[in-house]
Amino acid sequence: MSETSAPIDYGDFLKVDIRVGTVIRAEPFPEARRPAYKLWVDFGEAIGVKKTSAQLTAHYQPDDLVGRQVAAVTNFPAKQIGPFMSEILVLGFPDDDGEVVLIGPERAVSNGGRLF
């Protein structure tokens, strides 16, 4: 993977719908091939609750995730992951070991807000 990607214009950026939501439920996902959790994220009235599978087990426990605001791509098509349908992609950055560190707002904001 290269250090940077090819340049895009603002219209390309707007195609990626990144929203903030609050994790309302998190549980282990033992059927996943790699250690993961099932998450349910509330994006507010307009979008509702969406679910995803996320490989966050290195830094987080399910109880640590509930109530946390996260950023997620909300306009990917749903994807079947084992017996679970993932509807969003929760966003994070890799630490030095390649494990996911979640990103989210530095202070509380309304669920469903769009990144700009």
Chimera marker file (.cmm) of the C-alpha trace (Angstrom):
<marker_set name="trace">
<marker id="1" x="0.000" y="0.000" z="0.000" r="1" g="1" b="0" radius="0.5"/>
<marker id="2" x="1.342" y="3.405" z="-0.911" r="1" g="1" b="0" radius="0.5"/>
<marker id="3" x="1.890" y="6.207" z="1.582" r="1" g="1" b="0" radius="0.5"/>
<marker id="4" x="-0.846" y="8.312" z="-0.026" r="1" g="1" b="0" radius="0.5"/>
<marker id="5" x="-3.700" y="7.659" z="-2.401" r="1" g="1" b="0" radius="0.5"/>
<marker id="6" x="-4.436" y="9.324" z="-5.700" r="1" g="1" b="0" radius="0.5"/>
<marker id="7" x="-5.940" y="12.808" z="-5.376" r="1" g="1" b="0" radius="0.5"/>
<marker id="8" x="-9.723" y="13.078" z="-5.301" r="1" g="1" b="0" radius="0.5"/>
<marker id="9" x="-12.025" y="16.050" z="-5.649" r="1" g="1" b="0" radius="0.5"/>
<marker id="10" x="-14.616" y="17.230" z="-3.127" r="1" g="1" b="0" radius="0.5"/>
<marker id="11" x="-17.373" y="15.415" z="-5.008" r="1" g="1" b="0" radius="0.5"/>
<marker id="12" x="-15.558" y="12.115" z="-4.463" r="1" g="1" b="0" radius="0.5"/>
<marker id="13" x="-15.256" y="12.869" z="-0.741" r="1" g="1" b="0" radius="0.5"/>
<marker id="14" x="-18.992" y="13.557" z="-0.519" r="1" g="1" b="0" radius="0.5"/>
<marker id="15" x="-19.739" y="10.083" z="-1.885" r="1" g="1" b="0" radius="0.5"/>
<marker id="16" x="-18.417" y="8.573" z="1.362" r="1" g="1" b="0" radius="0.5"/>
<marker id="17" x="-21.078" y="9.095" z="4.024" r="1" g="1" b="0" radius="0.5"/>
<marker id="18" x="-19.191" y="9.167" z="7.340" r="1" g="1" b="0" radius="0.5"/>
<marker id="19" x="-21.480" y="9.653" z="10.333" r="1" g="1" b="0" radius="0.5"/>
<marker id="20" x="-21.159" y="9.657" z="14.097" r="1" g="1" b="0" radius="0.5"/>
<marker id="21" x="-23.144" y="7.231" z="16.215" r="1" g="1" b="0" radius="0.5"/>
<marker id="22" x="-23.210" y="5.806" z="19.715" r="1" g="1" b="0" radius="0.5"/>
<marker id="23" x="-22.539" y="2.135" z="20.392" r="1" g="1" b="0" radius="0.5"/>
<marker id="24" x="-25.636" y="0.842" z="22.186" r="1" g="1" b="0" radius="0.5"/>
<marker id="25" x="-24.753" y="-2.858" z="22.259" r="1" g="1" b="0" radius="0.5"/>
<marker id="26" x="-21.528" y="-4.843" z="21.904" r="1" g="1" b="0" radius="0.5"/>
<marker id="27" x="-20.964" y="-8.563" z="22.235" r="1" g="1" b="0" radius="0.5"/>
<marker id="28" x="-18.363" y="-11.164" z="21.316" r="1" g="1" b="0" radius="0.5"/>
<marker id="29" x="-18.528" y="-12.663" z="17.815" r="1" g="1" b="0" radius="0.5"/>
<marker id="30" x="-17.074" y="-16.162" z="18.350" r="1" g="1" b="0" radius="0.5"/>
<marker id="31" x="-18.065" y="-17.325" z="14.837" r="1" g="1" b="0" radius="0.5"/>
<marker id="32" x="-15.795" y="-14.741" z="13.169" r="1" g="1" b="0" radius="0.5"/>
<marker id="33" x="-12.570" y="-15.993" z="11.557" r="1" g="1" b="0" radius="0.5"/>
<marker id="34" x="-10.529" y="-13.324" z="13.373" r="1" g="1" b="0" radius="0.5"/>
<marker id="35" x="-11.370" y="-12.116" z="16.895" r="1" g="1" b="0" radius="0.5"/>
<marker id="36" x="-14.166" y="-9.558" z="16.624" r="1" g="1" b="0" radius="0.5"/>
<marker id="37" x="-17.196" y="-8.027" z="18.272" r="1" g="1" b="0" radius="0.5"/>
<marker id="38" x="-20.713" y="-7.462" z="17.015" r="1" g="1" b="0" radius="0.5"/>
<marker id="39" x="-21.696" y="-3.813" z="17.466" r="1" g="1" b="0" radius="0.5"/>
<marker id="40" x="-25.022" y="-2.019" z="17.238" r="1" g="1" b="0" radius="0.5"/>
<marker id="41" x="-24.595" y="1.717" z="16.628" r="1" g="1" b="0" radius="0.5"/>
<marker id="42" x="-27.348" y="4.332" z="16.987" r="1" g="1" b="0" radius="0.5"/>
<marker id="43" x="-27.097" y="7.058" z="14.314" r="1" g="1" b="0" radius="0.5"/>
<marker id="44" x="-30.196" y="8.961" z="15.425" r="1" g="1" b="0" radius="0.5"/>
<marker id="45" x="-33.718" y="9.111" z="14.112" r="1" g="1" b="0" radius="0.5"/>
<marker id="46" x="-32.964" y="9.660" z="10.405" r="1" g="1" b="0" radius="0.5"/>
<marker id="47" x="-30.635" y="6.649" z="10.022" r="1" g="1" b="0" radius="0.5"/>
<marker id="48" x="-31.506" y="4.490" z="13.025" r="1" g="1" b="0" radius="0.5"/>
<marker id="49" x="-29.502" y="1.628" z="14.506" r="1" g="1" b="0" radius="0.5"/>
<marker id="50" x="-27.034" y="-0.170" z="12.231" r="1" g="1" b="0" radius="0.5"/>
<marker id="51" x="-24.886" y="-3.189" z="13.045" r="1" g="1" b="0" radius="0.5"/>
<marker id="52" x="-21.364" y="-4.230" z="12.195" r="1" g="1" b="0" radius="0.5"/>
<marker id="53" x="-18.613" y="-6.685" z="12.975" r="1" g="1" b="0" radius="0.5"/>
<marker id="54" x="-15.391" y="-5.044" z="14.117" r="1" g="1" b="0" radius="0.5"/>
<marker id="55" x="-11.961" y="-6.449" z="14.978" r="1" g="1" b="0" radius="0.5"/>
<marker id="56" x="-11.467" y="-4.405" z="18.139" r="1" g="1" b="0" radius="0.5"/>
<marker id="57" x="-10.589" y="-7.088" z="20.679" r="1" g="1" b="0" radius="0.5"/>
<marker id="58" x="-6.964" y="-6.003" z="21.219" r="1" g="1" b="0" radius="0.5"/>
<marker id="59" x="-7.842" y="-2.682" z="22.870" r="1" g="1" b="0" radius="0.5"/>
<marker id="60" x="-11.502" y="-2.874" z="23.867" r="1" g="1" b="0" radius="0.5"/>
<marker id="61" x="-13.906" y="-4.996" z="25.874" r="1" g="1" b="0" radius="0.5"/>
<marker id="62" x="-17.624" y="-4.971" z="24.982" r="1" g="1" b="0" radius="0.5"/>
<marker id="63" x="-18.474" y="-2.936" z="28.102" r="1" g="1" b="0" radius="0.5"/>
<marker id="64" x="-15.859" y="-0.309" z="27.108" r="1" g="1" b="0" radius="0.5"/>
<marker id="65" x="-17.606" y="0.207" z="23.782" r="1" g="1" b="0" radius="0.5"/>
<marker id="66" x="-21.197" y="0.735" z="24.965" r="1" g="1" b="0" radius="0.5"/>
<marker id="67" x="-21.895" y="4.458" z="25.189" r="1" g="1" b="0" radius="0.5"/>
<marker id="68" x="-18.871" y="5.401" z="23.089" r="1" g="1" b="0" radius="0.5"/>
<marker id="69" x="-19.351" y="7.615" z="20.034" r="1" g="1" b="0" radius="0.5"/>
<marker id="70" x="-17.664" y="6.308" z="16.885" r="1" g="1" b="0" radius="0.5"/>
<marker id="71" x="-17.281" y="7.364" z="13.260" r="1" g="1" b="0" radius="0.5"/>
<marker id="72" x="-18.519" y="4.986" z="10.588" r="1" g="1" b="0" radius="0.5"/>
<marker id="73" x="-19.121" y="4.774" z="6.854" r="1" g="1" b="0" radius="0.5"/>
<marker id="74" x="-22.874" y="4.311" z="6.559" r="1" g="1" b="0" radius="0.5"/>
<marker id="75" x="-23.362" y="3.974" z="2.806" r="1" g="1" b="0" radius="0.5"/>
<marker id="76" x="-21.547" y="0.713" z="2.034" r="1" g="1" b="0" radius="0.5"/>
<marker id="77" x="-23.778" y="-2.143" z="0.893" r="1" g="1" b="0" radius="0.5"/>
<marker id="78" x="-24.538" y="-4.668" z="3.644" r="1" g="1" b="0" radius="0.5"/>
<marker id="79" x="-22.073" y="-7.577" z="3.798" r="1" g="1" b="0" radius="0.5"/>
<marker id="80" x="-22.631" y="-11.052" z="5.213" r="1" g="1" b="0" radius="0.5"/>
<marker id="81" x="-19.908" y="-11.987" z="7.711" r="1" g="1" b="0" radius="0.5"/>
<marker id="82" x="-20.564" y="-15.561" z="8.789" r="1" g="1" b="0" radius="0.5"/>
<marker id="83" x="-24.022" y="-15.614" z="10.379" r="1" g="1" b="0" radius="0.5"/>
<marker id="84" x="-24.046" y="-11.812" z="10.859" r="1" g="1" b="0" radius="0.5"/>
<marker id="85" x="-25.017" y="-9.033" z="8.432" r="1" g="1" b="0" radius="0.5"/>
<marker id="86" x="-22.662" y="-6.032" z="8.660" r="1" g="1" b="0" radius="0.5"/>
<marker id="87" x="-24.262" y="-2.754" z="7.552" r="1" g="1" b="0" radius="0.5"/>
<marker id="88" x="-21.569" y="-0.149" z="8.333" r="1" g="1" b="0" radius="0.5"/>
<marker id="89" x="-17.795" y="0.194" z="8.629" r="1" g="1" b="0" radius="0.5"/>
<marker id="90" x="-16.604" y="1.572" z="11.975" r="1" g="1" b="0" radius="0.5"/>
<marker id="91" x="-13.427" y="3.620" z="11.466" r="1" g="1" b="0" radius="0.5"/>
<marker id="92" x="-10.098" y="3.532" z="13.252" r="1" g="1" b="0" radius="0.5"/>
<marker id="93" x="-6.361" y="3.763" z="12.811" r="1" g="1" b="0" radius="0.5"/>
<marker id="94" x="-3.766" y="1.010" z="13.263" r="1" g="1" b="0" radius="0.5"/>
<marker id="95" x="-1.475" y="1.109" z="16.268" r="1" g="1" b="0" radius="0.5"/>
<marker id="96" x="2.172" y="-0.003" z="15.950" r="1" g="1" b="0" radius="0.5"/>
<marker id="97" x="1.036" y="-3.648" z="15.977" r="1" g="1" b="0" radius="0.5"/>
<marker id="98" x="-1.676" y="-3.123" z="13.351" r="1" g="1" b="0" radius="0.5"/>
<marker id="99" x="-4.519" y="-3.325" z="15.896" r="1" g="1" b="0" radius="0.5"/>
<marker id="100" x="-7.490" y="-0.975" z="15.505" r="1" g="1" b="0" radius="0.5"/>
<marker id="101" x="-7.784" y="2.181" z="17.608" r="1" g="1" b="0" radius="0.5"/>
<marker id="102" x="-11.232" y="3.718" z="17.137" r="1" g="1" b="0" radius="0.5"/>
<marker id="103" x="-11.795" y="7.300" z="16.074" r="1" g="1" b="0" radius="0.5"/>
<marker id="104" x="-14.639" y="9.469" z="17.254" r="1" g="1" b="0" radius="0.5"/>
<marker id="105" x="-15.413" y="13.055" z="18.209" r="1" g="1" b="0" radius="0.5"/>
<marker id="106" x="-13.359" y="14.602" z="21.000" r="1" g="1" b="0" radius="0.5"/>
<marker id="107" x="-16.584" y="15.779" z="22.654" r="1" g="1" b="0" radius="0.5"/>
<marker id="108" x="-20.193" y="14.611" z="22.482" r="1" g="1" b="0" radius="0.5"/>
<marker id="109" x="-22.120" y="15.525" z="19.327" r="1" g="1" b="0" radius="0.5"/>
<marker id="110" x="-25.560" y="14.564" z="18.034" r="1" g="1" b="0" radius="0.5"/>
<marker id="111" x="-25.840" y="11.067" z="16.611" r="1" g="1" b="0" radius="0.5"/>
<marker id="112" x="-26.107" y="11.046" z="12.825" r="1" g="1" b="0" radius="0.5"/>
<marker id="113" x="-23.889" y="14.092" z="12.274" r="1" g="1" b="0" radius="0.5"/>
<marker id="114" x="-21.949" y="13.886" z="9.017" r="1" g="1" b="0" radius="0.5"/>
<marker id="115" x="-18.186" y="14.317" z="8.821" r="1" g="1" b="0" radius="0.5"/>
<marker id="116" x="-17.106" y="17.343" z="6.801" r="1" g="1" b="0" radius="0.5"/>
<link id1="1" id2="2" r="1" g="1" b="0" radius="0.2"/>
<link id1="2" id2="3" r="1" g="1" b="0" radius="0.2"/>
<link id1="3" id2="4" r="1" g="1" b="0" radius="0.2"/>
<link id1="4" id2="5" r="1" g="1" b="0" radius="0.2"/>
<link id1="5" id2="6" r="1" g="1" b="0" radius="0.2"/>
<link id1="6" id2="7" r="1" g="1" b="0" radius="0.2"/>
<link id1="7" id2="8" r="1" g="1" b="0" radius="0.2"/>
<link id1="8" id2="9" r="1" g="1" b="0" radius="0.2"/>
<link id1="9" id2="10" r="1" g="1" b="0" radius="0.2"/>
<link id1="10" id2="11" r="1" g="1" b="0" radius="0.2"/>
<link id1="11" id2="12" r="1" g="1" b="0" radius="0.2"/>
<link id1="12" id2="13" r="1" g="1" b="0" radius="0.2"/>
<link id1="13" id2="14" r="1" g="1" b="0" radius="0.2"/>
<link id1="14" id2="15" r="1" g="1" b="0" radius="0.2"/>
<link id1="15" id2="16" r="1" g="1" b="0" radius="0.2"/>
<link id1="16" id2="17" r="1" g="1" b="0" radius="0.2"/>
<link id1="17" id2="18" r="1" g="1" b="0" radius="0.2"/>
<link id1="18" id2="19" r="1" g="1" b="0" radius="0.2"/>
<link id1="19" id2="20" r="1" g="1" b="0" radius="0.2"/>
<link id1="20" id2="21" r="1" g="1" b="0" radius="0.2"/>
<link id1="21" id2="22" r="1" g="1" b="0" radius="0.2"/>
<link id1="22" id2="23" r="1" g="1" b="0" radius="0.2"/>
<link id1="23" id2="24" r="1" g="1" b="0" radius="0.2"/>
<link id1="24" id2="25" r="1" g="1" b="0" radius="0.2"/>
<link id1="25" id2="26" r="1" g="1" b="0" radius="0.2"/>
<link id1="26" id2="27" r="1" g="1" b="0" radius="0.2"/>
<link id1="27" id2="28" r="1" g="1" b="0" radius="0.2"/>
<link id1="28" id2="29" r="1" g="1" b="0" radius="0.2"/>
<link id1="29" id2="30" r="1" g="1" b="0" radius="0.2"/>
<link id1="30" id2="31" r="1" g="1" b="0" radius="0.2"/>
<link id1="31" id2="32" r="1" g="1" b="0" radius="0.2"/>
<link id1="32" id2="33" r="1" g="1" b="0" radius="0.2"/>
<link id1="33" id2="34" r="1" g="1" b="0" radius="0.2"/>
<link id1="34" id2="35" r="1" g="1" b="0" radius="0.2"/>
<link id1="35" id2="36" r="1" g="1" b="0" radius="0.2"/>
<link id1="36" id2="37" r="1" g="1" b="0" radius="0.2"/>
<link id1="37" id2="38" r="1" g="1" b="0" radius="0.2"/>
<link id1="38" id2="39" r="1" g="1" b="0" radius="0.2"/>
<link id1="39" id2="40" r="1" g="1" b="0" radius="0.2"/>
<link id1="40" id2="41" r="1" g="1" b="0" radius="0.2"/>
<link id1="41" id2="42" r="1" g="1" b="0" radius="0.2"/>
<link id1="42" id2="43" r="1" g="1" b="0" radius="0.2"/>
<link id1="43" id2="44" r="1" g="1" b="0" radius="0.2"/>
<link id1="44" id2="45" r="1" g="1" b="0" radius="0.2"/>
<link id1="45" id2="46" r="1" g="1" b="0" radius="0.2"/>
<link id1="46" id2="47" r="1" g="1" b="0" radius="0.2"/>
<link id1="47" id2="48" r="1" g="1" b="0" radius="0.2"/>
<link id1="48" id2="49" r="1" g="1" b="0" radius="0.2"/>
<link id1="49" id2="50" r="1" g="1" b="0" radius="0.2"/>
<link id1="50" id2="51" r="1" g="1" b="0" radius="0.2"/>
<link id1="51" id2="52" r="1" g="1" b="0" radius="0.2"/>
<link id1="52" id2="53" r="1" g="1" b="0" radius="0.2"/>
<link id1="53" id2="54" r="1" g="1" b="0" radius="0.2"/>
<link id1="54" id2="55" r="1" g="1" b="0" radius="0.2"/>
<link id1="55" id2="56" r="1" g="1" b="0" radius="0.2"/>
<link id1="56" id2="57" r="1" g="1" b="0" radius="0.2"/>
<link id1="57" id2="58" r="1" g="1" b="0" radius="0.2"/>
<link id1="58" id2="59" r="1" g="1" b="0" radius="0.2"/>
<link id1="59" id2="60" r="1" g="1" b="0" radius="0.2"/>
<link id1="60" id2="61" r="1" g="1" b="0" radius="0.2"/>
<link id1="61" id2="62" r="1" g="1" b="0" radius="0.2"/>
<link id1="62" id2="63" r="1" g="1" b="0" radius="0.2"/>
<link id1="63" id2="64" r="1" g="1" b="0" radius="0.2"/>
<link id1="64" id2="65" r="1" g="1" b="0" radius="0.2"/>
<link id1="65" id2="66" r="1" g="1" b="0" radius="0.2"/>
<link id1="66" id2="67" r="1" g="1" b="0" radius="0.2"/>
<link id1="67" id2="68" r="1" g="1" b="0" radius="0.2"/>
<link id1="68" id2="69" r="1" g="1" b="0" radius="0.2"/>
<link id1="69" id2="70" r="1" g="1" b="0" radius="0.2"/>
<link id1="70" id2="71" r="1" g="1" b="0" radius="0.2"/>
<link id1="71" id2="72" r="1" g="1" b="0" radius="0.2"/>
<link id1="72" id2="73" r="1" g="1" b="0" radius="0.2"/>
<link id1="73" id2="74" r="1" g="1" b="0" radius="0.2"/>
<link id1="74" id2="75" r="1" g="1" b="0" radius="0.2"/>
<link id1="75" id2="76" r="1" g="1" b="0" radius="0.2"/>
<link id1="76" id2="77" r="1" g="1" b="0" radius="0.2"/>
<link id1="77" id2="78" r="1" g="1" b="0" radius="0.2"/>
<link id1="78" id2="79" r="1" g="1" b="0" radius="0.2"/>
<link id1="79" id2="80" r="1" g="1" b="0" radius="0.2"/>
<link id1="80" id2="81" r="1" g="1" b="0" radius="0.2"/>
<link id1="81" id2="82" r="1" g="1" b="0" radius="0.2"/>
<link id1="82" id2="83" r="1" g="1" b="0" radius="0.2"/>
<link id1="83" id2="84" r="1" g="1" b="0" radius="0.2"/>
<link id1="84" id2="85" r="1" g="1" b="0" radius="0.2"/>
<link id1="85" id2="86" r="1" g="1" b="0" radius="0.2"/>
<link id1="86" id2="87" r="1" g="1" b="0" radius="0.2"/>
<link id1="87" id2="88" r="1" g="1" b="0" radius="0.2"/>
<link id1="88" id2="89" r="1" g="1" b="0" radius="0.2"/>
<link id1="89" id2="90" r="1" g="1" b="0" radius="0.2"/>
<link id1="90" id2="91" r="1" g="1" b="0" radius="0.2"/>
<link id1="91" id2="92" r="1" g="1" b="0" radius="0.2"/>
<link id1="92" id2="93" r="1" g="1" b="0" radius="0.2"/>
<link id1="93" id2="94" r="1" g="1" b="0" radius="0.2"/>
<link id1="94" id2="95" r="1" g="1" b="0" radius="0.2"/>
<link id1="95" id2="96" r="1" g="1" b="0" radius="0.2"/>
<link id1="96" id2="97" r="1" g="1" b="0" radius="0.2"/>
<link id1="97" id2="98" r="1" g="1" b="0" radius="0.2"/>
<link id1="98" id2="99" r="1" g="1" b="0" radius="0.2"/>
<link id1="99" id2="100" r="1" g="1" b="0" radius="0.2"/>
<link id1="100" id2="101" r="1" g="1" b="0" radius="0.2"/>
<link id1="101" id2="102" r="1" g="1" b="0" radius="0.2"/>
<link id1="102" id2="103" r="1" g="1" b="0" radius="0.2"/>
<link id1="103" id2="104" r="1" g="1" b="0" radius="0.2"/>
<link id1="104" id2="105" r="1" g="1" b="0" radius="0.2"/>
<link id1="105" id2="106" r="1" g="1" b="0" radius="0.2"/>
<link id1="106" id2="107" r="1" g="1" b="0" radius="0.2"/>
<link id1="107" id2="108" r="1" g="1" b="0" radius="0.2"/>
<link id1="108" id2="109" r="1" g="1" b="0" radius="0.2"/>
<link id1="109" id2="110" r="1" g="1" b="0" radius="0.2"/>
<link id1="110" id2="111" r="1" g="1" b="0" radius="0.2"/>
<link id1="111" id2="112" r="1" g="1" b="0" radius="0.2"/>
<link id1="112" id2="113" r="1" g="1" b="0" radius="0.2"/>
<link id1="113" id2="114" r="1" g="1" b="0" radius="0.2"/>
<link id1="114" id2="115" r="1" g="1" b="0" radius="0.2"/>
<link id1="115" id2="116" r="1" g="1" b="0" radius="0.2"/>
</marker_set>
